[in-house]
Amino acid sequence: MPWIITKYVITAAIVVAVSEVAKRSDRLGALLASLPLVTLLALTWLHVEKQPASKITNHAWYTFWYVVPTLPMFLAFPYLFTRFGFWPALGLSALITMVSFVLFAWAIKPFGIKLL
């Protein structure tokens, strides 16, 4: 139990730190948010918890493929936000991500990469 609490505290501290930096500097906050912090933490936790190498490498491999369809959201959100406000833009961005994910998974399936 103490290990899980430690993981939560470290992970939460990083998320809070990124949001605090973003309040002060748009660019630096975006740079920190664009880093794969969650993935690095997950890989670290998997390694520390002595998971097999195949589990760790598969996590990194699939993370790459799952990131690609999220990219259109980052282009659409600023446009949608200025026209519809925060919550509608966030919802529409989530919908764009889901549609992009399904289309992307369908497009790469012939190459032997199964995301769904």
Steps between C-alpha positions, in 0.01 A plus 500: 500500500775756574642435149168585333470819706856596400413447134188714533684781678787514247266479201262762638788732588622493141155578360455787747849633421425505126171685554671754729775562245236538226335779704823698485625414152289374212799370307682334789177346629422362154855368465474315831152373418619372162768288660389142545504535880220253561665243275837551665340456840312189388816348352688582819230349722488186283879465523515564875222245549712246307263451209639299207686686226230400251234677709710819520592506131142423393381791711739738320413353158123535543531843660659626177212371291237636740656849501475550123118527483494749789697759305205645299335596830785737582446681171120506526466604865629861468272560201198344671568678830497845340167424330307291752662544842694259718258215576356459150852519356620237746211270416541545125873444535435174683263397221761589236753289689265201514418521129868549415589200711250269329604618152870471585459152648315394186768655274797328666337161554615374155857560618457253786450759774185422697385780730138394544 
